Amino acid sequence: GLLWLLVLGGAAYFLLGRGGCNTAAVQQTVQQLATGGILDPRVFDKAKVYESLSDDDSKNPLPESANLQQYAPPVGDQGKQGSCVAWSSAYGARTILEAVCTGKQPDAFNFSPSFLYNQIGMDGCDGSYINRAMEFMTQRGSVPYQDFPYTDQDCKRQPDQQLLSEA
């Protein structure tokens, strides 16, 4: 127990900048990797905003909580690529939507995060924006994981015309 406390204390010392590792560039890189992209408020200002839901049950007949886990695909791994938006949007949300609508088991199919990310990702595989993901899937679709498998080693690979048509 004491050893773990010393390890955690040492890590906190260096991560919090007391050990000479607090340059602005390192902190910015850590922030970008933690979020999967650069959070630019100007991009979010362009997103459509809808009126918030009210506490009035006649306007908001939604339950307090819901569990969609039975429709969720198996846990995946984005590796060293900033593709969390694509994993949550295509692999997660799109797969859940398909499972709910068709009754298929989500572990039998899932949607490709690479198909989405490789087309909407920012330069250097540094992430993307959720509004880009939603707009892309609404306008151009998505494809099964098996048709465009994921790799965190290549974000430049693009789908061929046939796959784009299938999406």
DSSP file with accessible surface (Angstrom, degrees, kcal/mol):
  #  RESIDUE AA STRUCTURE BP1 BP2  ACC     N-H-->O    O-->H-N    N-H-->O    O-->H-N    TCO  KAPPA ALPHA  PHI   PSI    X-CA   Y-CA   Z-CA
    1    1 A G     >        0   0   92      0, 0.0     4,-1.8     0, 0.0     5,-0.1   0.000 360.0 360.0 360.0 -42.9    0.0    0.0    0.0
    2    2 A L  H  >  +     0   0  128      1,-0.2     4,-2.2     2,-0.2     5,-0.2   0.889 360.0  54.8 -67.0 -36.6    2.8    2.4    0.9
    3    3 A L  H  > S+     0   0  127      1,-0.2     4,-2.4     2,-0.2    -1,-0.2   0.927 107.9  49.1 -62.4 -43.1    4.6    1.6   -2.3
    4    4 A W  H  > S+     0   0  184      1,-0.2     4,-2.8     2,-0.2     5,-0.2   0.899 109.1  53.0 -63.3 -39.0    1.5    2.5   -4.4
    5    5 A L  H  X S+     0   0  115     -4,-1.8     4,-2.4     1,-0.2    -1,-0.2   0.918 109.9  47.8 -63.2 -41.0    1.1    5.8   -2.5
    6    6 A L  H  X S+     0   0  116     -4,-2.2     4,-2.5     2,-0.2    -2,-0.2   0.904 112.3  49.4 -66.0 -42.0    4.8    6.7   -3.3
    7    7 A V  H  X S+     0   0   77     -4,-2.4     4,-2.5     2,-0.2    -2,-0.2   0.944 113.3  46.1 -62.3 -47.2    4.3    5.8   -7.0
    8    8 A L  H  X S+     0   0  111     -4,-2.8     4,-2.6     1,-0.2    -2,-0.2   0.910 112.4  51.0 -63.0 -40.8    1.1    7.9   -7.2
    9    9 A G  H  X S+     0   0   43     -4,-2.4     4,-2.3    -5,-0.2    -1,-0.2   0.922 111.4  47.8 -62.9 -42.6    2.8   10.8   -5.4
   10   10 A G  H  X S+     0   0   33     -4,-2.5     4,-2.0     2,-0.2     5,-0.2   0.922 112.1  49.4 -64.6 -42.6    5.8   10.7   -7.7
   11   11 A A  H  X S+     0   0   44     -4,-2.5     4,-3.0     1,-0.2     5,-0.3   0.928 111.3  49.0 -63.1 -43.4    3.5   10.6  -10.8
   12   12 A A  H  X S+     0   0   42     -4,-2.6     4,-2.3     1,-0.2     6,-0.3   0.907 107.3  56.7 -62.4 -39.4    1.5   13.5   -9.5
   13   13 A Y  H  <>S+     0   0  121     -4,-2.3     5,-1.8    -5,-0.2     6,-0.7   0.937 115.4  36.0 -56.9 -47.7    4.7   15.5   -8.8
   14   14 A F  H ><5S+     0   0  111     -4,-2.0     3,-1.3     4,-0.2     5,-0.3   0.905 117.8  50.2 -75.9 -40.5    5.8   15.1  -12.4
   15   15 A L  H 3<5S+     0   0  143     -4,-3.0    -2,-0.2     1,-0.3    -1,-0.2   0.809 106.3  56.0 -69.6 -27.7    2.4   15.4  -14.1
   16   16 A L  T 3<5S-     0   0  131     -4,-2.3    -1,-0.3    -5,-0.3    -2,-0.2   0.379 121.7-103.8 -88.5   7.9    1.5   18.5  -12.2
   17   17 A G  T X 5S+     0   0   10     -3,-1.3     3,-0.7     4,-0.1     5,-0.3   0.494  91.9 111.8  93.6   4.1    4.6   20.3  -13.4
   18   18 A R  T 3 <S+     0   0  182     -5,-1.8    -4,-0.2    -6,-0.3    -5,-0.1   0.636  74.0  59.0 -86.7  -9.4    6.9   20.2  -10.4
   19   19 A G  T 3  S-     0   0   27     -6,-0.7    -1,-0.2    -5,-0.3    -5,-0.1   0.160 123.9 -92.1-104.9  17.8    9.3   17.8  -12.1
   20   20 A G  S <  S+     0   0   65     -3,-0.7     3,-0.1     1,-0.1    -2,-0.1   0.692  99.3 108.0  86.0  18.7   10.2   20.0  -15.1
   21   21 A C        +     0   0   66     -7,-0.3    -3,-0.1     1,-0.1    -4,-0.1  -0.181  42.7 102.7-119.7  40.8    7.5   18.6  -17.4
   22   22 A N        +     0   0   84     -5,-0.3    -1,-0.1    -6,-0.1    -7,-0.0  -0.022  38.5 144.9-118.8  35.4    5.1   21.5  -17.6
   23   23 A T     >  -     0   0   74     -3,-0.1     4,-2.3     1,-0.1     5,-0.2  -0.368  58.3-119.6 -69.1 153.0    5.9   23.2  -20.9
   24   24 A A  H  > S+     0   0   77      1,-0.2     4,-2.6     2,-0.2     5,-0.2   0.886 112.6  55.0 -60.8 -38.2    2.8   24.7  -22.6
   25   25 A A  H  > S+     0   0   63      2,-0.2     4,-2.4     1,-0.2    -1,-0.2   0.917 108.8  46.9 -63.8 -42.1    3.3   22.4  -25.7
   26   26 A V  H  > S+     0   0   59      2,-0.2     4,-2.7     1,-0.2     5,-0.2   0.934 112.9  49.2 -66.3 -43.4    3.3   19.2  -23.5
   27   27 A Q  H  X S+     0   0  104     -4,-2.3     4,-2.4     1,-0.2    -2,-0.2   0.917 111.8  48.7 -63.2 -40.5    0.2   20.4  -21.6
   28   28 A Q  H  X S+     0   0  108     -4,-2.6     4,-2.4     2,-0.2    -1,-0.2   0.930 111.9  49.3 -65.7 -42.3   -1.6   21.2  -24.9
   29   29 A T  H  X S+     0   0   70     -4,-2.4     4,-2.7    -5,-0.2     5,-0.2   0.929 110.9  49.7 -62.3 -43.8   -0.7   17.8  -26.4
   30   30 A V  H  X S+     0   0   86     -4,-2.7     4,-2.2     1,-0.2    -1,-0.2   0.928 110.9  50.0 -61.9 -42.1   -2.0   16.0  -23.2
   31   31 A Q  H  X S+     0   0  136     -4,-2.4     4,-1.4    -5,-0.2     6,-0.3   0.921 111.5  48.4 -62.5 -42.8   -5.2   18.0  -23.3
   32   32 A Q  H  X>S+     0   0   35     -4,-2.4     4,-1.8     1,-0.2     5,-1.2   0.929 112.8  47.3 -65.0 -43.2   -5.7   17.1  -27.0
   33   33 A L  H  <5S+     0   0  112     -4,-2.7    -1,-0.2     1,-0.2    -2,-0.2   0.865 108.9  55.7 -67.3 -32.4   -5.0   13.4  -26.5
   34   34 A A  H  <5S+     0   0   83     -4,-2.2    -1,-0.2    -5,-0.2    -2,-0.2   0.819 118.2  32.7 -69.1 -29.9   -7.3   13.4  -23.5
   35   35 A T  H  <5S-     0   0   63     -4,-1.4    -1,-0.2    -3,-0.3    -2,-0.2   0.600 105.8-119.7-102.8 -14.0  -10.3   14.7  -25.5
   36   36 A G  T  <5S+     0   0    4     -4,-1.8    92,-0.6    -5,-0.2     2,-0.3   0.592  82.3  14.8  84.7  10.5   -9.5   13.1  -28.9
   37   37 A G  S   <S-     0   0    3     -5,-1.2     2,-0.5    -6,-0.3    -2,-0.2  -0.971  93.5 -65.6 170.9 175.3   -9.2   16.4  -30.6
   38   38 A I        -     0   0   64     -2,-0.3     2,-1.2    88,-0.2    -6,-0.0  -0.738  42.1-140.0 -85.8 127.8   -8.9   20.2  -30.5
   39   39 A L        -     0   0  110     -2,-0.5     3,-0.1    90,-0.0    90,-0.0  -0.742  25.4-179.7 -93.4  94.9  -11.9   21.8  -28.9
   40   40 A D    >>  -     0   0   34     -2,-1.2     4,-1.4     1,-0.1     3,-1.2  -0.850  20.4-154.9 -98.9 111.7  -12.4   24.9  -31.1
   41   41 A P  H 3> S+     0   0   90      0, 0.0     4,-1.9     0, 0.0     5,-0.2   0.812  91.8  64.6 -57.9 -28.3  -15.5   26.9  -29.9
   42   42 A R  H 3> S+     0   0  175      1,-0.2     4,-0.6     2,-0.2    -3,-0.0   0.870 101.1  50.3 -64.3 -34.1  -15.9   28.4  -33.4
   43   43 A V  H X4 S+     0   0   25     -3,-1.2     3,-1.0     1,-0.2     4,-0.4   0.920 110.3  48.8 -69.2 -42.0  -16.7   24.9  -34.7
   44   44 A F  H >< S+     0   0   80     -4,-1.4     3,-1.1     1,-0.2    -2,-0.2   0.805 100.5  65.5 -69.6 -27.5  -19.3   24.3  -32.0
   45   45 A D  H 3< S+     0   0  134     -4,-1.9    -1,-0.2     1,-0.2    -2,-0.2   0.786  98.6  55.5 -62.9 -24.2  -20.9   27.7  -32.7
   46   46 A K  T << S+     0   0  168     -3,-1.0    -1,-0.2    -4,-0.6    -2,-0.2   0.637  87.2 102.1 -82.0 -15.5  -21.9   26.3  -36.1
   47   47 A A  S <  S-     0   0   28     -3,-1.1     2,-0.3    -4,-0.4    -3,-0.0  -0.408  83.1-106.3 -72.0 146.5  -23.7   23.3  -34.6
   48   48 A K        -     0   0  169     -2,-0.1     2,-0.5    83,-0.0    -1,-0.1  -0.527  34.1-155.4 -71.8 133.9  -27.5   23.4  -34.5
   49   49 A V        -     0   0  135     -2,-0.3     2,-0.3    -4,-0.1     3,-0.0  -0.943   5.1-156.5-115.2 133.3  -28.7   23.9  -31.0
   50   50 A Y        -     0   0  177     -2,-0.5     3,-0.1     1,-0.1     0, 0.0  -0.763  32.5 -87.8-109.0 154.9  -32.2   22.8  -29.9
   51   51 A E        -     0   0  169     -2,-0.3    -1,-0.1     1,-0.1     3,-0.1  -0.291  53.2-109.0 -57.9 135.7  -34.4   24.0  -27.1
   52   52 A S        -     0   0  100      1,-0.1     2,-0.2    -3,-0.0    -1,-0.1  -0.291  36.3 -96.8 -66.6 156.6  -33.6   22.2  -23.9
   53   53 A L        -     0   0  109     -3,-0.1     2,-0.2     1,-0.1    -1,-0.1  -0.462  40.0-132.3 -74.5 144.5  -36.1   19.7  -22.5
   54   54 A S        -     0   0   42      2,-0.2    -1,-0.1    -2,-0.2     5,-0.0  -0.530  14.5-123.7 -95.0 162.0  -38.4   21.0  -19.8
   55   55 A D  S    S+     0   0  156     -2,-0.2     2,-0.5     4,-0.1    -1,-0.1   0.615  83.7 107.5 -76.1 -11.8  -39.3   19.4  -16.5
   56   56 A D    >>  -     0   0   76      1,-0.2     4,-1.9     2,-0.1     3,-1.7  -0.548  68.9-145.6 -70.0 117.9  -42.9   19.6  -17.6
   57   57 A D  T 34 S+     0   0  125     -2,-0.5    -1,-0.2     1,-0.3    -2,-0.0   0.757  97.0  62.6 -60.3 -24.6  -43.9   16.0  -18.4
   58   58 A S  T 34 S+     0   0   97      1,-0.2    -1,-0.3     2,-0.1    -2,-0.1   0.791 115.1  32.8 -72.0 -23.9  -46.2   17.1  -21.2
   59   59 A K  T <4 S+     0   0  132     -3,-1.7    -2,-0.2     1,-0.2    -1,-0.2   0.655 129.3  36.7 -98.6 -22.6  -43.1   18.5  -23.0
   60   60 A N     <  +     0   0   29     -4,-1.9    -1,-0.2    -7,-0.1    -2,-0.1  -0.631  58.1 164.6-134.6  76.6  -40.6   15.9  -21.7
   61   61 A P        +     0   0  110      0, 0.0    -4,-0.1     0, 0.0    -1,-0.1   0.114  40.2 124.2 -82.7  26.5  -42.2   12.4  -21.5
   62   62 A L        -     0   0  103      1,-0.1    -2,-0.1     2,-0.0    -3,-0.0  -0.598  65.5-110.5 -86.9 149.1  -38.7   10.8  -21.2
   63   63 A P        -     0   0   94      0, 0.0    -1,-0.1     0, 0.0     3,-0.1  -0.302  27.6-112.7 -69.9 161.6  -37.7    8.6  -18.4
   64   64 A E  S    S+     0   0  197      1,-0.1     2,-0.3    -2,-0.0    -2,-0.0   0.805  95.9   2.3 -64.0 -32.4  -35.1    9.8  -15.9
   65   65 A S        -     0   0  103      2,-0.0     2,-0.3     0, 0.0    -1,-0.1  -0.975  61.6-165.8-150.5 163.6  -32.6    7.2  -17.1
   66   66 A A        -     0   0   83     -2,-0.3     2,-0.5    -3,-0.1     0, 0.0  -0.985  13.4-143.3-150.2 150.9  -32.3    4.4  -19.7
   67   67 A N        +     0   0  113     -2,-0.3     3,-0.3     1,-0.1    -2,-0.0  -0.961  19.8 170.6-122.8 115.2  -29.9    1.5  -20.2
   68   68 A L    >>  +     0   0   89     -2,-0.5     3,-2.1     1,-0.2     4,-0.5   0.235  44.8 114.5-103.4  12.1  -28.9    0.6  -23.7
   69   69 A Q  G >4  +     0   0  146      1,-0.3     3,-1.3     2,-0.2    -1,-0.2   0.832  68.7  61.8 -56.5 -35.0  -26.1   -1.8  -22.8
   70   70 A Q  G 34 S+     0   0  130     -3,-0.3    -1,-0.3     1,-0.3    -2,-0.1   0.731 109.1  43.7 -64.8 -19.2  -28.0   -4.8  -24.2
   71   71 A Y  G <4 S+     0   0   73     -3,-2.1    -1,-0.3    34,-0.1    28,-0.3   0.442  93.3 107.0-100.8  -4.1  -27.8   -3.1  -27.7
   72   72 A A    <<  -     0   0   35     -3,-1.3    35,-0.1    -4,-0.5    20,-0.1  -0.500  68.8-121.1 -82.1 146.3  -24.1   -2.0  -27.4
   73   73 A P        -     0   0   18      0, 0.0    34,-0.2     0, 0.0     3,-0.1  -0.288  46.1 -75.4 -74.0 168.1  -21.3   -3.6  -29.3
   74   74 A P        -     0   0   62      0, 0.0     2,-0.0     0, 0.0     0, 0.0  -0.259  64.5 -85.4 -59.8 152.0  -18.4   -5.3  -27.5
   75   75 A V        -     0   0  147     -3,-0.1     2,-0.2     1,-0.1    -3,-0.0  -0.344  52.7-164.5 -61.0 135.4  -15.8   -2.8  -26.1
   76   76 A G        -     0   0   37     -3,-0.1     2,-0.4    11,-0.0    -1,-0.1  -0.552  14.1-125.9-112.7-176.9  -13.3   -1.7  -28.7
   77   77 A D        -     0   0  124     -2,-0.2    -2,-0.0     1,-0.1     0, 0.0  -0.971   8.1-164.9-138.5 118.8   -9.9    0.0  -28.5
   78   78 A Q    >   -     0   0   57     -2,-0.4     3,-1.4     1,-0.2     5,-0.2   0.577  31.3-162.6 -78.3  -8.8   -9.0    3.2  -30.4
   79   79 A G  T 3   -     0   0   33      1,-0.2    -1,-0.2     3,-0.1     4,-0.1  -0.338  58.5 -24.2  64.6-137.5   -5.3    2.6  -29.7
   80   80 A K  T 3  S+     0   0  192      2,-0.1     2,-0.3     3,-0.0    -1,-0.2   0.241 111.7 101.1 -95.4  12.0   -3.0    5.6  -30.2
   81   81 A Q  S <  S-     0   0    7     -3,-1.4     2,-1.9     1,-0.0    45,-0.1  -0.788  77.0-125.9-101.2 143.4   -5.3    7.4  -32.6
   82   82 A G        +     0   0   10     43,-1.8     3,-0.3    -2,-0.3    46,-0.1  -0.284  69.6 124.5 -80.1  54.3   -7.5   10.3  -31.7
   83   83 A S     >  +     0   0    0     -2,-1.9     4,-2.3    -5,-0.2     3,-0.3   0.080  19.9 120.7-105.5  26.3  -10.6    8.6  -33.1
   84   84 A C  H  > S+     0   0   39      1,-0.2     4,-2.7     2,-0.2     5,-0.3   0.843  73.0  57.8 -63.0 -32.1  -12.9    8.6  -30.1
   85   85 A V  H  > S+     0   0   19     -3,-0.3     4,-2.4   -49,-0.2     5,-0.3   0.933 109.4  44.7 -62.9 -42.3  -15.5   10.6  -31.9
   86   86 A A  H  >>S+     0   0    0     -3,-0.3     4,-2.2     2,-0.2     5,-1.5   0.892 112.8  51.3 -69.8 -37.6  -15.7    7.9  -34.6
   87   87 A W  I  <>S+     0   0   26     -4,-2.3     5,-2.5     1,-0.2    -2,-0.2   0.934 115.9  40.6 -64.6 -44.1  -15.8    5.1  -32.0
   88   88 A S  I  <>S+     0   0   65     -4,-2.7     5,-2.8    -5,-0.2    -2,-0.2   0.875 124.1  38.5 -73.2 -33.3  -18.6    6.7  -30.1
   89   89 A S  I  <>S+     0   0    2     -4,-2.4     5,-2.1    -5,-0.3    -3,-0.2   0.963 130.7  18.6 -83.0 -57.7  -20.5    7.7  -33.2
   90   90 A A  I  <>S+     0   0    0     -4,-2.2     5,-0.9    -5,-0.3    21,-0.4   0.961 133.4  35.9 -81.1 -56.6  -20.2    4.9  -35.7
   91   91 A Y  I   <S+     0   0   22     -5,-1.5    20,-0.4     3,-0.2    -3,-0.2   0.936 132.5  25.8 -66.0 -44.6  -19.1    1.9  -33.6
   92   92 A G  I  ><S+     0   0   15     -5,-2.5     4,-2.6    -6,-0.3    -3,-0.2   0.976 129.7  28.4 -83.3 -72.7  -21.2    2.8  -30.5
   93   93 A A  I  ><S+     0   0   52     -5,-2.8     4,-2.6     1,-0.2    -3,-0.2   0.902 122.6  47.8 -64.2 -44.3  -24.2    4.9  -31.4
   94   94 A R  I  ><S+     0   0   69     -5,-2.1     4,-2.2     2,-0.2    -1,-0.2   0.907 113.6  48.6 -66.5 -38.2  -24.8    3.6  -35.0
   95   95 A T  H  ><S+     0   0    0     -5,-0.9     4,-2.6     2,-0.2    -2,-0.2   0.926 111.5  49.8 -66.3 -42.0  -24.5    0.0  -33.8
   96   96 A I  H  X S+     0   0   36     -4,-2.6     4,-2.7     2,-0.2     5,-0.2   0.936 109.9  51.4 -61.1 -44.8  -26.9    0.6  -31.0
   97   97 A L  H  X S+     0   0   97     -4,-2.6     4,-2.5     1,-0.2    -1,-0.2   0.931 111.2  47.6 -58.2 -45.6  -29.4    2.2  -33.3
   98   98 A E  H  X S+     0   0   39     -4,-2.2     4,-2.4     1,-0.2     6,-0.4   0.920 112.0  49.7 -63.4 -42.5  -29.2   -0.7  -35.7
   99   99 A A  H  X S+     0   0    0     -4,-2.6     4,-2.0   -28,-0.3    -2,-0.2   0.913 112.9  46.5 -64.5 -42.0  -29.6   -3.2  -32.9
  100  100 A V  H  < S+     0   0   71     -4,-2.7    -2,-0.2    -5,-0.2    -1,-0.2   0.929 117.2  43.3 -65.0 -44.2  -32.6   -1.4  -31.5
  101  101 A C  H  < S+     0   0   95     -4,-2.5    -2,-0.2    -5,-0.2    -1,-0.2   0.818 126.8  27.9 -74.0 -32.5  -34.3   -1.1  -34.9
  102  102 A T  H  < S-     0   0   66     -4,-2.4    -3,-0.2    -5,-0.2    -2,-0.2   0.619  93.8-127.0-106.1 -17.4  -33.6   -4.6  -36.2
  103  103 A G     <  +     0   0   57     -4,-2.0    -4,-0.1    -5,-0.3    -3,-0.1   0.506  58.9 146.6  80.1   2.9  -33.5   -6.7  -33.1
  104  104 A K        -     0   0  111     -6,-0.4    -1,-0.3    -5,-0.1    -2,-0.1  -0.388  59.2-103.2 -69.1 152.1  -30.1   -8.1  -34.2
  105  105 A Q    >   -     0   0  127      1,-0.1     3,-1.7    -3,-0.1     4,-0.4  -0.625  25.9-138.4 -74.7 128.3  -27.5   -8.9  -31.5
  106  106 A P  G >  S+     0   0    7      0, 0.0     3,-0.8     0, 0.0    -1,-0.1   0.768 100.0  61.4 -65.3 -22.6  -24.9   -6.1  -31.5
  107  107 A D  G 3  S+     0   0  112      1,-0.2     3,-0.1   -34,-0.2    -2,-0.0   0.628  96.4  62.2 -79.3  -7.4  -22.0   -8.5  -31.1
  108  108 A A  G <  S+     0   0   78     -3,-1.7     2,-0.3     1,-0.2    -1,-0.2   0.636 120.4   5.6 -87.3 -16.1  -22.9  -10.0  -34.5
  109  109 A F    <   +     0   0   36     -3,-0.8     2,-0.3    -4,-0.4    -1,-0.2  -0.972  62.8 171.2-156.9 159.4  -22.3   -6.8  -36.3
  110  110 A N        -     0   0   28     -2,-0.3    35,-2.8    -3,-0.1    36,-0.3  -0.956  33.5 -99.8-165.0 166.6  -21.0   -3.3  -35.7
  111  111 A F  B     -A  144   0A  17    -21,-0.4   -16,-0.1   -20,-0.4   -17,-0.1  -0.710  38.1-103.1-103.0 150.1  -20.1   -0.2  -37.7
  112  112 A S     >  -     0   0    0     31,-2.9     4,-1.1    -2,-0.3    31,-0.2  -0.518  20.1-168.9 -76.8 119.1  -16.6    0.9  -38.7
  113  113 A P  H  > S+     0   0    0      0, 0.0     4,-3.2     0, 0.0     5,-0.3   0.855  90.7  57.2 -70.4 -31.0  -15.0    3.7  -36.8
  114  114 A S  H  > S+     0   0    0     34,-0.4     4,-2.4     2,-0.2     5,-0.2   0.890  99.3  57.4 -67.4 -39.0  -12.2    3.9  -39.5
  115  115 A F  H  4 S+     0   0    2     33,-0.5     4,-0.4     2,-0.2    -1,-0.2   0.936 117.7  34.4 -56.7 -43.9  -14.7    4.4  -42.3
  116  116 A L  H >X S+     0   0    1     -4,-1.1     4,-1.4     2,-0.1     3,-1.3   0.969 120.3  46.5 -74.4 -54.2  -16.0    7.5  -40.5
  117  117 A Y  H 3X S+     0   0    2     -4,-3.2     4,-2.7     1,-0.3     3,-0.4   0.886 105.4  58.3 -61.6 -42.0  -12.8    8.8  -38.9
  118  118 A N  H 3< S+     0   0   11     -4,-2.4    -1,-0.3    -5,-0.3    -2,-0.1   0.705 113.2  41.6 -64.7 -15.8  -10.6    8.5  -42.0
  119  119 A Q  H <4 S+     0   0   42     -3,-1.3    -1,-0.2    -4,-0.4    -2,-0.2   0.659 127.1  28.0-103.0 -19.0  -12.9   10.8  -43.8
  120  120 A I  H  < S+     0   0   15     -4,-1.4     9,-0.3    -3,-0.4    -2,-0.2   0.468  90.2 118.5-119.1  -5.6  -13.6   13.4  -41.1
  121  121 A G     <  -     0   0   27     -4,-2.7     7,-0.2    -5,-0.2     2,-0.1  -0.188  63.2-113.3 -66.4 156.7  -10.5   13.3  -39.0
  122  122 A M    >>  -     0   0   40      5,-2.9     3,-1.2     1,-0.2     4,-0.5  -0.406  48.8 -71.5 -83.3 163.7   -8.2   16.3  -38.5
  123  123 A D  G >4 S+     0   0  142      1,-0.2     3,-0.6     2,-0.2    -1,-0.2  -0.225 120.1  23.5 -54.5 141.1   -4.7   16.5  -39.8
  124  124 A G  G 34 S-     0   0   52      1,-0.2    -1,-0.2    -3,-0.1    -2,-0.1   0.670 122.9 -82.1  77.7  16.2   -2.2   14.2  -38.0
  125  125 A a  G <4 S+     0   0   33     -3,-1.2   -43,-1.8     1,-0.1    -1,-0.2   0.876  87.1 145.2  57.0  38.8   -4.9   11.8  -36.7
  126  126 A D    <<  -     0   0   66     -3,-0.6     2,-0.2    -4,-0.5   -88,-0.2   0.181  59.3 -88.3 -96.9  15.4   -5.6   14.3  -33.9
  127  127 A G        -     0   0    0     -5,-0.3    -5,-2.9   -90,-0.2    -1,-0.3  -0.655  36.7-125.8 117.8-170.2   -9.3   13.9  -33.5
  128  128 A S        -     0   0    8    -92,-0.6     2,-0.4    -7,-0.2    -7,-0.1  -0.895  26.3 -88.4-162.1-171.4  -12.5   15.3  -35.0
  129  129 A Y     >  -     0   0    7     -9,-0.3     4,-1.8    -2,-0.3     3,-0.4  -0.916  21.8-131.9-118.6 143.0  -15.8   16.9  -33.9
  130  130 A I  H  > S+     0   0   74     -2,-0.4     4,-2.5     1,-0.2     5,-0.2   0.870 108.3  56.7 -61.7 -36.0  -19.1   15.2  -33.0
  131  131 A N  H  > S+     0   0   23      1,-0.2     4,-2.4     2,-0.2    -1,-0.2   0.889 105.2  51.8 -66.5 -34.3  -21.0   17.5  -35.3
  132  132 A R  H  > S+     0   0   97     -3,-0.4     4,-2.6     2,-0.2    -1,-0.2   0.919 110.3  49.6 -62.5 -42.2  -18.8   16.4  -38.3
  133  133 A A  H  X S+     0   0    0     -4,-1.8     4,-2.6     2,-0.2     5,-0.2   0.936 112.5  45.6 -63.6 -46.7  -19.5   12.8  -37.5
  134  134 A M  H  X S+     0   0   76     -4,-2.5     4,-2.2     2,-0.2     5,-0.2   0.927 114.7  47.5 -65.0 -43.6  -23.3   13.2  -37.2
  135  135 A E  H  X S+     0   0  101     -4,-2.4     4,-2.4    -5,-0.2     5,-0.3   0.931 113.0  49.5 -63.4 -43.1  -23.5   15.3  -40.4
  136  136 A F  H  X>S+     0   0   17     -4,-2.6     4,-3.6    -5,-0.2     5,-0.7   0.950 113.0  44.8 -62.2 -49.7  -21.3   12.8  -42.3
  137  137 A M  H  X5S+     0   0   29     -4,-2.6     4,-1.1     3,-0.2    -1,-0.2   0.867 113.5  51.5 -65.8 -33.2  -23.3    9.7  -41.2
  138  138 A T  H  <5S+     0   0  122     -4,-2.2    -1,-0.2    -5,-0.2    -2,-0.2   0.923 122.3  30.5 -66.7 -41.9  -26.6   11.5  -42.0
  139  139 A Q  H  <5S+     0   0  152     -4,-2.4    -2,-0.2    -5,-0.2    -3,-0.2   0.836 137.6  18.7 -87.4 -34.3  -25.5   12.5  -45.5
  140  140 A R  H  <5S-     0   0  120     -4,-3.6    -3,-0.2    -5,-0.3    -2,-0.1   0.511  93.1-142.7-122.7  -9.3  -23.1    9.6  -46.5
  141  141 A G     << -     0   0   16     -4,-1.1     2,-0.3    -5,-0.7    -1,-0.2  -0.303  14.5 -94.4  87.4-164.9  -23.9    6.7  -44.2
  142  142 A S        -     0   0   13     25,-0.6   -31,-0.0    24,-0.2   -52,-0.0  -0.942  23.1-138.8-152.3 166.0  -21.7    4.1  -42.6
  143  143 A V        -     0   0    2     -2,-0.3   -31,-2.9   -31,-0.2   -28,-0.2  -0.914  34.2 -84.9-130.7 158.0  -20.4    0.6  -43.3
  144  144 A P  B >>  -A  111   0A  45      0, 0.0     3,-1.2     0, 0.0     4,-0.9  -0.250  36.9-118.6 -61.3 149.2  -19.9   -2.5  -41.2
  145  145 A Y  G >4 S+     0   0   67    -35,-2.8     3,-1.0     1,-0.3   -34,-0.1   0.876 113.3  58.9 -52.8 -44.8  -16.6   -2.9  -39.3
  146  146 A Q  G 34 S+     0   0  156    -36,-0.3    -1,-0.3     1,-0.3   -35,-0.1   0.777 103.2  53.1 -62.7 -24.3  -15.8   -6.1  -41.3
  147  147 A D  G <4 S+     0   0   66     -3,-1.2    -1,-0.3     1,-0.3    -2,-0.2   0.711 127.9  17.8 -82.8 -21.3  -16.0   -4.1  -44.6
  148  148 A F  S << S-     0   0    9     -3,-1.0   -33,-0.5    -4,-0.9   -34,-0.4  -0.568  88.7-155.8-148.3  75.6  -13.5   -1.4  -43.4
  149  149 A P        -     0   0   64      0, 0.0     2,-0.3     0, 0.0    -3,-0.1  -0.131  19.1-109.3 -59.7 154.1  -11.6   -2.7  -40.4
  150  150 A Y        +     0   0   28    -36,-0.1     2,-0.3     2,-0.0   -38,-0.0  -0.593  36.7 168.7 -86.9 140.3  -10.0   -0.4  -37.9
  151  151 A T    >   -     0   0   48     -2,-0.3     3,-0.7     3,-0.3   -73,-0.0  -0.965  28.6-152.6-144.2 137.1   -6.3    0.3  -37.4
  152  152 A D  T 3  S+     0   0   43     -2,-0.3     3,-0.1     1,-0.2   -70,-0.1   0.424  91.5  71.9 -85.4   4.1   -4.8    3.0  -35.3
  153  153 A Q  T 3  S+     0   0  148      1,-0.2     2,-0.3   -72,-0.1    -1,-0.2   0.520 100.6  38.0 -94.2  -7.4   -1.8    3.0  -37.6
  154  154 A D    <   +     0   0   61     -3,-0.7    -3,-0.3     1,-0.1    -1,-0.2  -0.844  44.4 160.8-151.4 109.0   -3.4    4.6  -40.7
  155  155 A a  S    S+     0   0   11     -2,-0.3   -34,-0.2    -3,-0.1    -1,-0.1   0.353  76.3  67.5-105.4   4.7   -6.0    7.4  -40.8
  156  156 A K        +     0   0  131      2,-0.1    -1,-0.1   -37,-0.0     2,-0.1   0.647  67.9 111.8 -96.9 -18.3   -5.3    8.2  -44.4
  157  157 A R        -     0   0   76      1,-0.1   -39,-0.0     0, 0.0    -3,-0.0  -0.355  54.2-158.3 -60.3 129.2   -6.7    5.0  -46.0
  158  158 A Q        -     0   0  103     -2,-0.1   -43,-0.1   -39,-0.0     2,-0.1  -0.849  17.1-109.1-113.0 148.5   -9.9    5.9  -47.9
  159  159 A P        -     0   0   13      0, 0.0   -11,-0.1     0, 0.0     2,-0.0  -0.380  36.3-113.1 -70.4 152.7  -12.8    3.6  -48.9
  160  160 A D     >  -     0   0  101      1,-0.1     4,-2.2    -2,-0.1     5,-0.2  -0.270  34.0 -96.5 -79.3 173.6  -13.2    2.8  -52.6
  161  161 A Q  H  > S+     0   0  136      1,-0.2     4,-2.3     2,-0.2     5,-0.2   0.858 122.3  56.2 -61.5 -37.4  -16.2    4.0  -54.6
  162  162 A Q  H  > S+     0   0  131      2,-0.2     4,-2.2     1,-0.2    -1,-0.2   0.922 108.8  46.6 -62.6 -43.7  -18.1    0.7  -54.1
  163  163 A L  H  > S+     0   0   17      2,-0.2     4,-2.0     1,-0.2    -2,-0.2   0.900 110.1  53.4 -66.5 -38.5  -17.9    1.0  -50.3
  164  164 A L  H  < S+     0   0   42     -4,-2.2    -1,-0.2     1,-0.2    -2,-0.2   0.904 110.0  48.5 -61.2 -39.2  -19.0    4.7  -50.5
  165  165 A S  H  < S+     0   0   90     -4,-2.3    -2,-0.2     1,-0.2    -1,-0.2   0.893 109.3  52.3 -67.3 -40.4  -22.0    3.6  -52.6
  166  166 A E  H  <        0   0  107     -4,-2.2    -1,-0.2     1,-0.2    -2,-0.2   0.849 360.0 360.0 -64.1 -35.0  -22.9    0.9  -50.1
  167  167 A A     <        0   0   36     -4,-2.0   -25,-0.6    -5,-0.2    -1,-0.2   0.885 360.0 360.0 -62.2 360.0  -22.8    3.3  -47.2
